[in-house]
Amino acid sequence: MILTDFLPAQPDRSWQLAKQIGINHAICKCAPELTKLAAPDNLTALRTIKDRFTAAGIRLYGLEGDEFDMQRIKLGLPGRDADIARYQQMLRNMGQLEIPLLCYNFMASIGWFRTDPAVPIRGGAISNRFRLSAVETKPIAPELQISESALWENYRYFIEAVHPIAEAAGVQMGLHPDDPPLSPLRGVGRIFNSADAFEKAMSLSSSPAHGITYCQANFRAMGEDIFSTAERFAKRIVFVHFRDVEGTREDFTETFHDNGPTDMAAILAHYHALGFNGPIRVDHVPSMAGEENAPHGYAQLGRLFAVGYLKGILDAHHIQYC
């Protein structure tokens, strides 16, 4: 497997820590509001970020998230074709720079969402929680709402436009589940919240560029058996997000990697048995003593613990990684 970490576009302490714990591959969100550069449909901007990582001895392996404003694409608004053209150019740039992975979502108007970002868990560490009962009941602005059927049509339109470009560029696109995996949310339809929905998505294209980011905690929150679901989609999984939650899609809390309900050693062994040897990264972690809980889910001490835990399991199972 390829161990990756989610790192910012500019060198900071997290880059040093990643190298010190043996992580040599980066996943990065390169949106302009984070990088202060142009979006990655600009070749020079993306090359600048890649070159920074290379100089630090880290390979920029993939991009993750919305790399520029995707609302017109997701909501099917006028101007989406221009935005899709930008997306296509980003894929070409990734291919030219040998960045082989793009983790993306199709959550419109509301992205990953928690109702309480500061829940005390083991030893006073701080995690985050989602409770549907705590979500504001008033829908968001009408122009930001969309039905599930319309979102499916917009997703199909998007996939048909971008997958030929991704395939030609040698870029694998990994579809991430909705987080939280339920619909609607404040009047916004959400469509990737069950294994059957992913089956439908995968049926839209047989391209090798069309894959899944297997965020195992999201599939668990859906109520799916993550072992059988991983087997079901084994040939389409291009990226794994390694984390855990306890609860249901309507009420769940993120856990430390070693004390949630999932047998984490068994699921890693299962991925290996299924033939997965691609990129994996630890996802949302608690904030620990002495850390600020900002941004929640991405503290450094919790990440160090999680990576060590991941590597220990891989070593115990004699699963090779780099």
Disulfide bonds with the S-S distance in Angstrom:
none
